[in-house]
Amino acid sequence: MAESLSAAVAILKKNKLKLTKQRHALLEFLLTNQGHYTDVVTVDAFMRTEFPGMSHNTVYRNLKEFEEVGIVEQNTEQERARVKYQCDFHHQHHHHFICQNCGKVIELQMCPMDFFTAQLPGCEIAGHSFELYGLCAECKAAGVTEAALVKN
């Protein structure tokens, strides 16, 4: 955890962003939950509990700045913004498998764009987003089924 925190602090300094006590607390919270996406509302509630005078705008602005410099990743599920600590500072372009039961995030080691690019001759792809959803090995071994997920 200390190594990851050091990497994030170095990124902040490189981008001329100060390491305030609030940003330090935010980084530690994200690191504690680094294996999962966390709802931005949950992050906001934590930060406002730790720093009662902190505004919603400050929390969201810091998360946006962290995303812009590559410290956090953001995605949206069912119209809810979620963030997680960057899992790989050396390969920021990557994709995930996300367990629909426990929320565990597993980094995928390849990008499928070559497959799609080959099917779109003459087209210019401007960007993409790719995530796989399902049950992680632990949840599957515990007997969780896709049918149970639909009921939740």
C-alpha positions as CSV (number, residue, x, y, z in Angstrom):
1,M,0.0,0.0,0.0
2,A,2.9,2.4,0.8
3,E,4.4,1.9,-2.6
4,S,1.0,2.7,-4.3
5,L,0.6,5.7,-2.1
6,S,4.1,6.9,-3.0
7,A,3.3,6.5,-6.7
8,A,0.1,8.6,-6.4
9,V,1.9,11.3,-4.5
10,A,4.6,11.4,-7.2
11,I,1.8,11.8,-9.8
12,L,0.2,14.6,-7.8
13,K,3.6,16.5,-7.6
14,K,4.3,15.9,-11.3
15,N,1.0,17.5,-12.1
16,K,1.5,20.4,-9.6
17,L,-1.3,19.3,-7.3
18,K,-0.7,19.7,-3.6
19,L,-0.9,16.8,-1.2
20,T,-3.4,18.2,1.3
21,K,-4.6,16.3,4.3
22,Q,-7.9,15.8,2.5
23,R,-6.3,14.4,-0.7
24,H,-4.1,12.1,1.5
25,A,-7.2,10.8,3.2
26,L,-9.0,10.4,-0.1
27,L,-6.0,8.4,-1.5
28,E,-5.9,6.2,1.6
29,F,-9.6,5.5,1.3
30,L,-9.3,4.6,-2.4
31,L,-6.3,2.4,-1.6
32,T,-8.2,0.6,1.1
33,N,-10.9,-0.2,-1.5
34,Q,-8.6,-0.7,-4.5
35,G,-9.9,-4.1,-5.5
36,H,-13.4,-2.7,-6.1
37,Y,-15.2,0.2,-7.7
38,T,-16.8,2.4,-5.0
39,D,-19.8,4.6,-5.6
40,V,-18.9,8.3,-5.7
41,V,-21.7,8.9,-3.1
42,T,-19.9,6.6,-0.7
43,V,-16.6,8.3,-1.2
44,D,-18.3,11.7,-0.7
45,A,-20.0,10.5,2.5
46,F,-16.6,9.2,3.9
47,M,-14.8,12.4,3.1
48,R,-17.5,14.6,4.6
49,T,-17.5,12.5,7.8
50,E,-13.7,12.8,8.0
51,F,-13.8,16.5,7.1
52,P,-17.2,17.9,8.1
53,G,-16.6,21.3,6.4
54,M,-15.7,19.8,3.1
55,S,-18.2,20.5,0.3
56,H,-19.6,18.0,-2.2
57,N,-18.0,20.1,-5.0
58,T,-14.5,19.7,-3.4
59,V,-14.8,15.9,-3.2
60,Y,-16.1,15.6,-6.8
61,R,-13.4,18.1,-8.0
62,N,-10.6,16.1,-6.4
63,L,-11.9,12.8,-7.8
64,K,-12.1,14.5,-11.3
65,E,-8.5,15.8,-10.9
66,F,-7.4,12.3,-9.8
67,E,-9.0,10.8,-12.9
68,E,-7.4,13.4,-15.2
69,V,-3.9,12.6,-13.9
70,G,-4.5,8.8,-13.9
71,I,-4.7,8.1,-10.2
72,V,-8.3,6.8,-10.3
73,E,-10.4,5.0,-12.9
74,Q,-14.1,5.9,-13.3
75,N,-17.0,3.9,-14.7
76,T,-20.8,4.1,-14.5
77,E,-23.1,1.3,-13.6
78,Q,-26.9,1.8,-13.7
79,E,-26.3,5.6,-13.9
80,R,-24.2,5.6,-10.7
81,A,-20.7,7.0,-11.0
82,R,-18.1,4.8,-9.4
83,V,-14.3,5.1,-8.9
84,K,-11.4,2.9,-8.0
85,Y,-7.7,3.4,-7.5
86,Q,-5.7,2.9,-10.7
87,C,-4.6,-0.7,-10.7
88,D,-1.6,-0.2,-13.1
89,F,0.2,3.1,-13.4
90,H,2.5,1.7,-16.1
91,H,-0.4,0.5,-18.4
92,Q,-3.2,3.0,-17.9
93,H,-5.1,1.7,-20.9
94,H,-6.5,-1.6,-19.7
95,H,-9.9,-3.3,-19.2
96,H,-11.6,-5.2,-16.4
97,F,-13.7,-8.2,-15.4
98,I,-16.1,-7.1,-12.6
99,C,-17.9,-9.6,-10.4
100,Q,-21.6,-8.8,-10.2
101,N,-21.9,-10.4,-6.8
102,C,-18.9,-9.2,-4.7
103,G,-17.7,-6.3,-6.9
104,K,-14.2,-7.7,-7.2
105,V,-12.3,-6.1,-10.1
106,I,-9.7,-8.2,-12.1
107,E,-7.5,-6.4,-14.6
108,L,-7.5,-7.9,-18.1
109,Q,-4.1,-8.2,-19.7
110,M,-5.1,-7.6,-23.3
111,C,-7.2,-5.1,-25.3
112,P,-9.6,-6.5,-27.9
113,M,-9.4,-3.5,-30.3
114,D,-7.3,-5.4,-32.9
115,F,-10.2,-7.8,-33.3
116,F,-12.7,-5.0,-33.9
117,T,-10.4,-2.9,-36.0
118,A,-10.0,-5.8,-38.4
119,Q,-13.8,-5.9,-38.8
120,L,-14.0,-2.2,-39.6
121,P,-11.8,-1.5,-42.6
122,G,-11.6,2.1,-43.5
123,C,-13.1,3.3,-40.2
124,E,-11.4,5.5,-37.7
125,I,-12.2,4.5,-34.1
126,A,-12.1,7.5,-31.8
127,G,-12.2,5.5,-28.5
128,H,-13.7,2.6,-26.7
129,S,-14.7,1.2,-23.3
130,F,-14.6,-2.5,-22.6
131,E,-15.6,-4.4,-19.4
132,L,-16.7,-7.9,-18.8
133,Y,-19.3,-8.8,-16.1
134,G,-20.1,-12.0,-14.4
135,L,-19.1,-14.1,-11.3
136,C,-15.5,-14.3,-10.0
137,A,-14.0,-17.7,-9.3
138,E,-14.6,-17.3,-5.5
139,C,-18.3,-16.4,-5.8
140,K,-18.8,-19.2,-8.4
141,A,-17.1,-21.7,-6.0
142,A,-19.3,-20.5,-3.2
143,G,-22.4,-21.5,-5.2
144,V,-23.6,-18.1,-6.3
145,T,-25.5,-18.4,-9.6
146,E,-26.4,-15.9,-12.3
147,A,-30.0,-16.5,-11.5
148,A,-29.5,-15.3,-8.0
149,L,-27.9,-12.1,-9.3
150,V,-31.0,-11.3,-11.4
151,K,-33.2,-11.5,-8.2
152,N,-30.9,-9.0,-6.3
